[in-house]
Amino acid sequence: MSADWGPVVVAVGLFILLSPGLLFQVPARARFVEFGNMCTSGISILVHAIIYFCIITLLIIAIGIHIHM
């Protein structure tokens, strides 16, 4: 019997990619979107958390990604 690593891989990948300020930040301090500024704010963390929840819900529940090892 193998474990399902799909949700773990998707969650870790999205967490790294959607960290505010790493690749992009929405909303930014000066503009709506800034790329690679490595800064963050409270509202930016909230926006990125909502985006993370929506994408992870689509990928894991709606599409059903599974990785069995």
C-alpha positions as CSV (number, residue, x, y, z in Angstrom):
1,M,0.0,0.0,0.0
2,S,1.5,3.3,-1.0
3,A,0.9,6.8,0.3
4,D,-0.7,9.6,-1.7
5,W,2.0,12.4,-2.0
6,G,0.0,14.5,-4.4
7,P,-1.5,17.0,-1.9
8,V,1.9,17.3,-0.1
9,V,3.8,18.1,-3.3
10,V,1.2,20.5,-4.5
11,A,1.0,22.3,-1.1
12,V,4.8,22.7,-0.8
13,G,5.2,23.9,-4.4
14,L,2.4,26.4,-4.1
15,F,3.7,27.6,-0.7
16,I,7.1,28.3,-2.2
17,L,5.8,29.9,-5.4
18,L,3.1,32.1,-3.7
19,S,5.2,33.4,-0.9
20,P,4.6,37.2,-0.9
21,G,7.6,39.0,-2.4
22,L,9.4,36.0,-3.8
23,L,8.1,36.0,-7.4
24,F,5.5,38.7,-7.1
25,Q,3.5,40.7,-4.6
26,V,-0.1,41.7,-4.9
27,P,-0.9,44.4,-3.7
28,A,2.5,46.0,-3.7
29,R,3.5,49.2,-1.8
30,A,3.9,51.5,-4.9
31,R,2.0,49.6,-7.6
32,F,-0.6,46.9,-7.9
33,V,1.9,44.2,-8.7
34,E,5.7,44.1,-8.0
35,F,8.0,41.3,-9.0
36,G,10.9,40.0,-6.9
37,N,10.9,42.8,-4.3
38,M,11.3,40.5,-1.2
39,C,9.1,42.8,0.9
40,T,5.6,42.0,2.3
41,S,2.7,43.5,4.1
42,G,-0.3,42.2,6.0
43,I,-2.8,42.8,3.2
44,S,-0.4,41.1,0.8
45,I,-0.2,38.0,3.0
46,L,-4.0,37.9,3.1
47,V,-4.3,38.2,-0.7
48,H,-1.6,35.5,-1.3
49,A,-3.4,33.2,1.3
50,I,-6.7,33.5,-0.6
51,I,-5.0,32.8,-3.9
52,Y,-3.2,29.8,-2.3
53,F,-6.5,28.4,-1.0
54,C,-8.3,28.8,-4.3
55,I,-5.5,27.1,-6.3
56,I,-4.9,24.3,-3.9
57,T,-8.7,23.6,-3.7
58,L,-8.9,23.4,-7.5
59,L,-5.9,21.2,-7.8
60,I,-6.5,18.8,-5.0
61,I,-10.3,18.6,-4.7
62,A,-11.7,19.5,-8.1
63,I,-9.0,18.0,-10.3
64,G,-7.8,15.4,-7.9
65,I,-4.0,15.2,-8.3
66,H,-2.5,12.0,-6.9
67,I,1.1,10.8,-6.7
68,H,1.6,7.3,-5.4
69,M,5.1,6.3,-4.3
